[in-house]
Structure formats: C-alpha cells, structure tokens
Amino acid sequence: MSNFVRPEITADLRGTMNGVGDILGSVFEGRGFALLVFDFGPDGMMNYISNAERADMLTVMREFIASHEGRAHDAPKDLQ
C-alpha cells in the first residue's frame, strides 16, 4: 500500500470530512456515497469517507473505473 491512502482520515480533515459525511448521508438518505479528498502533487495524501461497508464501496469503485475505462460487462443472467 502506498503512502497516498491511509487507513484513517488525517487529523486535520477528520472533523470536516465527518461533518460533510453527515450532510451527504442526510441529503442522499437511502443511498450510498463516498467522498475522496486529496492533495495535488507527488507527495499528496488521499482521505476517504463513505456510509457503505468498505468491501461494498470497493466493489462500486472498481465497477465505476471499469465502466469508464471501457472494461465493463453485463452481469450474468443466471446465478451459478
């Protein structure tokens, strides 16, 4: 894991990101969200907050990236 993403929000942004997260949760009630805040530059740091389980949010992010890179495919019609 690079130093770009840390397991916890950095102290200087924790209060602000939690406040924004509370607002997003109220505005988008019943929907999932993720907020990514990062510094520009090679030594930048990214902070992340979401109201979804981490594994679910990672799946959504992977699907988003695949879709925007042209790698998305339709879900299977039948379960195995």
N, CA, C and O atoms as a MOPAC input file, in Angstrom:
PM7 MOZYME 1SCF
protein

 N      0.84700 1    -1.17700 1     0.00000 1
 C      0.00000 1     0.00000 1     0.00000 1
 C      0.89200 1     1.23900 1     0.00000 1
 O      1.84200 1     1.33500 1     0.77700 1
 N      0.58100 1     2.16200 1    -0.86100 1
 C      1.37500 1     3.38800 1    -0.92100 1
 C      1.02500 1     4.30400 1     0.24800 1
 O      0.07000 1     4.05200 1     0.98200 1
 N      1.78900 1     5.34200 1     0.40900 1
 C      1.50900 1     6.32700 1     1.44500 1
 C      0.38200 1     7.26900 1     1.05100 1
 O     -0.04400 1     8.10300 1     1.85000 1
 N     -0.10200 1     7.13700 1    -0.18500 1
 C     -1.14500 1     8.03500 1    -0.67900 1
 C     -2.45100 1     7.85100 1     0.09300 1
 O     -3.14200 1     8.83000 1     0.37600 1
 N     -2.79400 1     6.61900 1     0.43400 1
 C     -4.03600 1     6.33900 1     1.14600 1
 C     -3.68900 1     5.79800 1     2.52900 1
 O     -2.90200 1     4.86200 1     2.66800 1
 N     -4.28800 1     6.40200 1     3.54200 1
 C     -4.06200 1     5.96300 1     4.92000 1
 C     -5.30400 1     5.26900 1     5.42800 1
 O     -6.39400 1     5.50800 1     4.90900 1
 N     -5.17300 1     4.41300 1     6.43100 1
 C     -6.34200 1     3.70300 1     6.95300 1
 C     -7.34700 1     4.60900 1     7.65800 1
 O     -8.52100 1     4.25300 1     7.76800 1
 N     -6.91300 1     5.76100 1     8.13300 1
 C     -7.81400 1     6.69800 1     8.82000 1
 C     -7.67200 1     8.08800 1     8.21000 1
 O     -6.63500 1     8.43200 1     7.64400 1
 N     -8.72500 1     8.87100 1     8.33500 1
 C     -8.68300 1    10.25000 1     7.86400 1
 C     -7.62900 1    11.00300 1     8.66900 1
 O     -7.53700 1    10.84400 1     9.88600 1
 N     -6.83400 1    11.82300 1     7.98400 1
 C     -5.81500 1    12.59000 1     8.69700 1
 C     -6.48500 1    13.56200 1     9.67200 1
 O     -7.58900 1    14.04600 1     9.42300 1
 N     -5.81000 1    13.83100 1    10.76300 1
 C     -6.38600 1    14.60200 1    11.86900 1
 C     -6.89800 1    15.97600 1    11.43800 1
 O     -7.92500 1    16.43900 1    11.93500 1
 N     -6.19000 1    16.62600 1    10.52200 1
 C     -6.59100 1    17.98100 1    10.12300 1
 C     -7.89200 1    18.00800 1     9.32000 1
 O     -8.52600 1    19.05800 1     9.21700 1
 N     -8.29900 1    16.87600 1     8.75200 1
 C     -9.52600 1    16.82100 1     7.95100 1
 C    -10.65000 1    16.01200 1     8.59900 1
 O    -11.77800 1    16.02100 1     8.10700 1
 N    -10.35600 1    15.31900 1     9.69000 1
 C    -11.32300 1    14.39200 1    10.28800 1
 C    -12.66600 1    15.05500 1    10.60000 1
 O    -13.70600 1    14.55300 1    10.17600 1
 N    -12.66500 1    16.15800 1    11.32400 1
 C    -13.91000 1    16.81800 1    11.70700 1
 C    -14.70200 1    17.30800 1    10.50900 1
 O    -15.91600 1    17.12000 1    10.43800 1
 N    -14.00400 1    17.94100 1     9.56200 1
 C    -14.66600 1    18.47100 1     8.37200 1
 C    -15.26200 1    17.34300 1     7.52900 1
 O    -16.41100 1    17.42800 1     7.09500 1
 N    -14.47900 1    16.29000 1     7.30000 1
 C    -14.98400 1    15.18800 1     6.46300 1
 C    -16.14600 1    14.46500 1     7.13500 1
 O    -17.09500 1    14.06900 1     6.45800 1
 N    -16.08900 1    14.28700 1     8.44600 1
 C    -17.21100 1    13.65600 1     9.13500 1
 C    -18.45400 1    14.53900 1     9.05900 1
 O    -19.56600 1    14.03300 1     8.90900 1
 N    -18.27200 1    15.85700 1     9.16200 1
 C    -19.40100 1    16.77500 1     9.03700 1
 C    -20.02200 1    16.72000 1     7.65000 1
 O    -21.24300 1    16.65200 1     7.50900 1
 N    -19.17300 1    16.74900 1     6.62700 1
 C    -19.67200 1    16.64200 1     5.24800 1
 C    -20.32700 1    15.28100 1     5.03400 1
 O    -21.35000 1    15.18200 1     4.35700 1
 N    -19.74200 1    14.23900 1     5.60500 1
 C    -20.33500 1    12.90200 1     5.50000 1
 C    -21.72800 1    12.84800 1     6.11100 1
 O    -22.62900 1    12.22000 1     5.55500 1
 N    -21.90500 1    13.50200 1     7.25100 1
 C    -23.23400 1    13.56100 1     7.87700 1
 C    -24.23700 1    14.27200 1     6.96600 1
 O    -25.37900 1    13.83500 1     6.82800 1
 N    -23.80000 1    15.36600 1     6.34800 1
 C    -24.67700 1    16.11400 1     5.44000 1
 C    -25.02600 1    15.26100 1     4.22100 1
 O    -26.19300 1    15.17500 1     3.83600 1
 N    -24.01500 1    14.62900 1     3.61200 1
 C    -24.27900 1    13.77700 1     2.44900 1
 C    -25.23600 1    12.63900 1     2.80400 1
 O    -26.12600 1    12.30600 1     2.02100 1
 N    -25.05300 1    12.05000 1     3.97400 1
 C    -25.94800 1    10.98000 1     4.41200 1
 C    -27.38600 1    11.44500 1     4.53600 1
 O    -28.30800 1    10.69500 1     4.21600 1
 N    -27.59400 1    12.68200 1     4.99900 1
 C    -28.94000 1    13.24000 1     5.11900 1
 C    -29.52800 1    13.58600 1     3.76000 1
 O    -30.69400 1    13.30000 1     3.49100 1
 N    -28.72400 1    14.19800 1     2.90800 1
 C    -29.19900 1    14.62100 1     1.58200 1
 C    -29.52300 1    13.41100 1     0.70900 1
 O    -30.52400 1    13.40800 1    -0.00700 1
 N    -28.68100 1    12.39500 1     0.77000 1
 C    -28.84300 1    11.20900 1    -0.07500 1
 C    -29.34300 1    10.02000 1     0.73500 1
 O    -28.88500 1     8.89400 1     0.53800 1
 N    -30.27500 1    10.26600 1     1.63900 1
 C    -30.79400 1     9.22800 1     2.52200 1
 C    -31.22100 1     7.99700 1     1.72500 1
 O    -31.94700 1     8.10200 1     0.73600 1
 N    -30.76100 1     6.83800 1     2.16900 1
 C    -31.08500 1     5.58900 1     1.49400 1
 C    -30.15500 1     5.24900 1     0.33800 1
 O    -30.33600 1     4.22700 1    -0.32400 1
 N    -29.17700 1     6.08500 1     0.09300 1
 C    -28.20900 1     5.85200 1    -0.98400 1
 C    -26.80100 1     5.85400 1    -0.40600 1
 O    -26.53100 1     6.46900 1     0.62600 1
 N    -25.91600 1     5.15400 1    -1.09500 1
 C    -24.52500 1     5.12300 1    -0.66500 1
 C    -23.74600 1     6.28500 1    -1.24600 1
 O    -24.09500 1     6.81400 1    -2.30100 1
 N    -22.68800 1     6.67900 1    -0.55500 1
 C    -21.81100 1     7.72700 1    -1.06300 1
 C    -20.38400 1     7.46200 1    -0.63400 1
 O    -20.12800 1     6.72900 1     0.32100 1
 N    -19.46200 1     8.07100 1    -1.35600 1
 C    -18.05400 1     8.09000 1    -0.99200 1
 C    -17.52900 1     9.48500 1    -1.27700 1
 O    -17.87400 1    10.09600 1    -2.28800 1
 N    -16.70800 1     9.97500 1    -0.39400 1
 C    -16.07000 1    11.27000 1    -0.56400 1
 C    -14.56300 1    11.03300 1    -0.53800 1
 O    -14.02700 1    10.49800 1     0.43200 1
 N    -13.88500 1    11.43600 1    -1.61700 1
 C    -12.43700 1    11.33200 1    -1.71000 1
 C    -11.87400 1    12.74900 1    -1.71400 1
 O    -12.26300 1    13.57100 1    -2.54400 1
 N    -10.97200 1    13.03300 1    -0.80300 1
 C    -10.32600 1    14.34500 1    -0.71700 1
 C     -8.82400 1    14.09700 1    -0.77000 1
 O     -8.28400 1    13.31600 1     0.01300 1
 N     -8.15300 1    14.77400 1    -1.70900 1
 C     -6.72500 1    14.50000 1    -1.87700 1
 C     -5.94600 1    15.76900 1    -2.14900 1
 O     -6.47800 1    16.76200 1    -2.64500 1
 N     -4.66600 1    15.70600 1    -1.80800 1
 C     -3.73000 1    16.77600 1    -2.10000 1
 C     -3.19500 1    16.56300 1    -3.51300 1
 O     -2.98900 1    15.42600 1    -3.93700 1
 N     -2.97200 1    17.64800 1    -4.23500 1
 C     -2.32100 1    17.55500 1    -5.52800 1
 C     -0.83000 1    17.35600 1    -5.32600 1
 O     -0.27500 1    17.76000 1    -4.30500 1
 N     -0.19100 1    16.74100 1    -6.28600 1
 C      1.25700 1    16.60400 1    -6.25400 1
 C      1.70700 1    15.20300 1    -5.90200 1
 O      0.91500 1    14.38700 1    -5.43100 1
 N      2.98400 1    14.92400 1    -6.13200 1
 C      3.51800 1    13.56800 1    -5.93800 1
 C      3.53000 1    13.10700 1    -4.48600 1
 O      3.51700 1    11.90400 1    -4.22700 1
 N      3.55400 1    14.02900 1    -3.54300 1
 C      3.56400 1    13.64000 1    -2.13400 1
 C      2.19100 1    13.82400 1    -1.49600 1
 O      2.06600 1    13.87400 1    -0.27300 1
 N      1.15800 1    13.92300 1    -2.33900 1
 C     -0.19000 1    14.15200 1    -1.84400 1
 C     -0.74000 1    12.97800 1    -1.05300 1
 O     -0.25200 1    11.85200 1    -1.14900 1
 N     -1.75400 1    13.26700 1    -0.28200 1
 C     -2.41600 1    12.26600 1     0.55500 1
 C     -3.89000 1    12.23900 1     0.18100 1
 O     -4.48400 1    13.29000 1    -0.06300 1
 N     -4.49100 1    11.05200 1     0.13300 1
 C     -5.91200 1    10.94100 1    -0.13200 1
 C     -6.62700 1    10.48200 1     1.13100 1
 O     -6.17200 1     9.57100 1     1.82300 1
 N     -7.74700 1    11.12200 1     1.41800 1
 C     -8.60800 1    10.74400 1     2.53500 1
 C     -9.94400 1    10.31200 1     1.96100 1
 O    -10.36600 1    10.81200 1     0.91800 1
 N    -10.61100 1     9.38500 1     2.63500 1
 C    -11.80400 1     8.73800 1     2.11800 1
 C    -12.81400 1     8.56300 1     3.24600 1
 O    -12.45300 1     8.21200 1     4.37000 1
 N    -14.09100 1     8.81300 1     2.93000 1
 C    -15.15900 1     8.52100 1     3.87400 1
 C    -16.36100 1     8.02600 1     3.07800 1
 O    -16.60800 1     8.49800 1     1.96700 1
 N    -17.10100 1     7.09100 1     3.63200 1
 C    -18.26000 1     6.52700 1     2.96400 1
 C    -19.25900 1     6.04500 1     4.00700 1
 O    -18.89600 1     5.78200 1     5.15300 1
 N    -20.51800 1     5.93100 1     3.60100 1
 C    -21.51400 1     5.36300 1     4.50700 1
 C    -21.76100 1     3.89500 1     4.19900 1
 O    -22.62500 1     3.27100 1     4.81500 1
 N    -21.01600 1     3.33800 1     3.25800 1
 C    -21.16400 1     1.93000 1     2.88100 1
 C    -20.07000 1     1.09100 1     3.53300 1
 O    -19.03900 1     1.60800 1     3.96300 1
 N    -20.31600 1    -0.18900 1     3.59500 1
 C    -19.25800 1    -1.10100 1     4.05100 1
 C    -18.07800 1    -0.97700 1     3.09300 1
 O    -18.26500 1    -0.79300 1     1.89000 1
 N    -16.88700 1    -1.07600 1     3.61900 1
 C    -15.67700 1    -0.88900 1     2.80600 1
 C    -15.64200 1    -1.83000 1     1.60100 1
 O    -15.34300 1    -1.39400 1     0.48900 1
 N    -15.93900 1    -3.09900 1     1.80400 1
 C    -15.90900 1    -4.07000 1     0.70600 1
 C    -16.92200 1    -3.69900 1    -0.38400 1
 O    -16.62300 1    -3.82000 1    -1.57200 1
 N    -18.10800 1    -3.25200 1     0.01300 1
 C    -19.12100 1    -2.85100 1    -0.96200 1
 C    -18.67200 1    -1.61300 1    -1.73200 1
 O    -18.86700 1    -1.53000 1    -2.94500 1
 N    -18.07600 1    -0.65800 1    -1.03600 1
 C    -17.63100 1     0.56500 1    -1.70100 1
 C    -16.48600 1     0.27100 1    -2.65300 1
 O    -16.41800 1     0.86100 1    -3.73100 1
 N    -15.59000 1    -0.62500 1    -2.28000 1
 C    -14.50500 1    -1.00400 1    -3.18500 1
 C    -15.05700 1    -1.65600 1    -4.45400 1
 O    -14.55200 1    -1.40800 1    -5.54800 1
 N    -16.08300 1    -2.47900 1    -4.31200 1
 C    -16.72100 1    -3.09600 1    -5.48200 1
 C    -17.31600 1    -2.02800 1    -6.38600 1
 O    -17.13500 1    -2.07000 1    -7.60300 1
 N    -18.02900 1    -1.06400 1    -5.79200 1
 C    -18.62700 1     0.01900 1    -6.58000 1
 C    -17.54200 1     0.82300 1    -7.29400 1
 O    -17.70000 1     1.17200 1    -8.46400 1
 N    -16.44500 1     1.12000 1    -6.60300 1
 C    -15.36200 1     1.89300 1    -7.21600 1
 C    -14.72500 1     1.12700 1    -8.37000 1
 O    -14.42900 1     1.70600 1    -9.41500 1
 N    -14.51300 1    -0.17500 1    -8.18100 1
 C    -13.94000 1    -0.98600 1    -9.26700 1
 C    -14.86500 1    -0.98800 1   -10.48400 1
 O    -14.40400 1    -0.85600 1   -11.61800 1
 N    -16.17700 1    -1.14000 1   -10.24400 1
 C    -17.13800 1    -1.13100 1   -11.34600 1
 C    -17.15000 1     0.23200 1   -12.04100 1
 O    -17.23400 1     0.29600 1   -13.26700 1
 N    -17.06800 1     1.31000 1   -11.28000 1
 C    -17.02900 1     2.65300 1   -11.84800 1
 C    -15.80100 1     2.81600 1   -12.75300 1
 O    -15.91200 1     3.29100 1   -13.88300 1
 N    -14.64500 1     2.42300 1   -12.24600 1
 C    -13.40900 1     2.54600 1   -13.01600 1
 C    -13.47400 1     1.68300 1   -14.27400 1
 O    -13.12600 1     2.14800 1   -15.35900 1
 N    -13.90900 1     0.44600 1   -14.14300 1
 C    -14.01200 1    -0.44800 1   -15.30600 1
 C    -14.94100 1     0.14100 1   -16.35800 1
 O    -14.63600 1     0.08900 1   -17.54900 1
 N    -16.05900 1     0.69400 1   -15.93900 1
 C    -17.01500 1     1.29500 1   -16.86300 1
 C    -16.39100 1     2.46400 1   -17.61400 1
 O    -16.57800 1     2.60600 1   -18.82200 1
 N    -15.65700 1     3.29400 1   -16.89900 1
 C    -15.06000 1     4.47600 1   -17.51500 1
 C    -13.80500 1     4.16300 1   -18.32100 1
 O    -13.34600 1     4.99300 1   -19.10600 1
 N    -13.25500 1     2.97800 1   -18.13100 1
 C    -12.12100 1     2.53700 1   -18.94400 1
 C    -12.58000 1     1.64800 1   -20.09100 1
 O    -11.75300 1     1.14600 1   -20.85200 1
 N    -13.89200 1     1.44800 1   -20.22500 1
 C    -14.42800 1     0.61300 1   -21.30100 1
 C    -14.28100 1    -0.87300 1   -21.05200 1
 O    -14.32700 1    -1.66000 1   -21.99800 1
 N    -14.10500 1    -1.27900 1   -19.80200 1
 C    -13.92800 1    -2.69500 1   -19.46900 1
 C    -15.15900 1    -3.30900 1   -18.82100 1
 O    -15.12700 1    -4.47100 1   -18.41700 1
 N    -16.24100 1    -2.55200 1   -18.71600 1
 C    -17.44200 1    -3.05700 1   -18.03100 1
 C    -18.13700 1    -4.09600 1   -18.89900 1
 O    -18.03700 1    -4.07800 1   -20.12600 1
 N    -18.83700 1    -4.99400 1   -18.23500 1
 C    -19.61600 1    -6.01900 1   -18.93700 1
 C    -20.93300 1    -6.19300 1   -18.19400 1
 O    -21.06800 1    -5.80600 1   -17.03300 1
 N    -21.89500 1    -6.78000 1   -18.88400 1
 C    -23.18500 1    -7.02600 1   -18.25300 1
 C    -23.06200 1    -8.12700 1   -17.21000 1
 O    -22.25500 1    -9.04600 1   -17.35100 1
 N    -23.86400 1    -8.02300 1   -16.17600 1
 C    -23.89300 1    -9.05800 1   -15.14200 1
 C    -24.46300 1   -10.34600 1   -15.73100 1
 O    -25.25800 1   -10.28700 1   -16.66900 1
 N    -24.07600 1   -11.50000 1   -15.20700 1
 C    -24.63200 1   -12.76100 1   -15.72600 1
 C    -26.13400 1   -12.82100 1   -15.47500 1
 O    -26.63300 1   -12.31100 1   -14.47100 1
 N    -26.84300 1   -13.45300 1   -16.40600 1
 C    -28.30400 1   -13.54600 1   -16.29400 1
 C    -28.70900 1   -14.58400 1   -15.24600 1
 O    -29.73800 1   -14.42700 1   -14.58800 1
 N    -27.92600 1   -15.62400 1   -15.08600 1
 C    -28.23600 1   -16.68500 1   -14.14600 1
 C    -27.15800 1   -16.77400 1   -13.08000 1
 O    -25.97500 1   -16.56900 1   -13.35100 1
 N    -27.58800 1   -17.08200 1   -11.86500 1
 C    -26.61300 1   -17.31400 1   -10.79400 1
 C    -26.11600 1   -18.74100 1   -10.88900 1
 O    -26.85400 1   -19.63300 1   -11.30600 1
 N    -24.89100 1   -18.95900 1   -10.51100 1
 C    -24.34700 1   -20.30700 1   -10.54900 1
 C    -24.69500 1   -21.04900 1    -9.29900 1
 O    -24.32100 1   -22.21200 1    -9.14600 1

